[in-house]
Each structure stands twice: as C-alpha cells, then as structure tokens.
Amino acid sequence: MRRFAIALAGIGWALSCADPTPANDDDPVMTGCVERDLLSCDQLYPPTWSQVFEQTVATGCVGGAACHVDTSAAGAQTGFVIDDADATYVRLFDGDAPLVVPGDPSCSPLIARLESLDPDWRMPPGNTPLAAGARCSIAHWIADGAAQ
C-alpha cells in the first residue's frame, strides 16, 4: 500500500507541470515542479518586482563578474542580459519557454534554477545559493501573479 501511495504521488508530481526541461537528471528539482512551502518561509523583502529587481537582480546578477552583465558573461550566453528593470521583466516572460509562470512559483523555471541542488546549474552558480529569504520573496512575488 505504501509503495502504491509513493508511486501515485510521484506520478502526480511528474505530471503537475507541462514540459519540464531538466539540466541534470540526478537533480530532483529539475525533473518536475519544485515543492515550495510559502507559508513557512521568511521573506527578506516585500514580494514586488521593484524589490526583487533592486534587492536581488541588480545586486547579484549584474556588475563585476556577474553572469548576466553582458553577452560575453556565462548567464548571458543564452541571451539573458540584464540591463534595466523593465527590459528584464519582459524577458522573464518572452518566448516559448518563459522563466516565470505567474501564480505558480512551483512550476516556474526561475524557481527551479534558484532551488536546484546542482551548483553548476543553480542560480547563482557555485556552492553558495541565493539567501533563503530572497528565494522566498521571489516565490511570493510569482505566487502573487508576478506583476510589474
């Protein structure tokens, strides 16, 4: 009975998002949607786009050796260069594979990248993930509809 329940839960979890794009099949975060308990996390800042951009994006994703500073940077090789808040916001929803699913942080690729266990695929890359409070604020912003 327990195996059946686990299998059923796994199937439900796997089907909860359409078209996940795993970077690492060993990373459970990238094999489907990310479980995110918004009630138990502590937000670092109010969950608004202006705060997400000012507190996290502008301070950690651009400038110096950051990944999205220009087209030669690692994170910008896919075309995601961060220049200003308005253009960055539009890029989050561009194309066939948007990074943010308004109202659904669990199935937003941005959250999957922030929560990934793979230090080479996680944003930011390396051994130090983004602060839990910042990840919580971003997830709340998406859950609230990801308004600009």
Summary of the structure (lengths in Angstrom):
residues: 148
radius of gyration: 15.6
end to end distance: 46.6
largest distance: 54.6
contacts: 406
relative contact order: 0.20
helix: 45%
strand: 0%
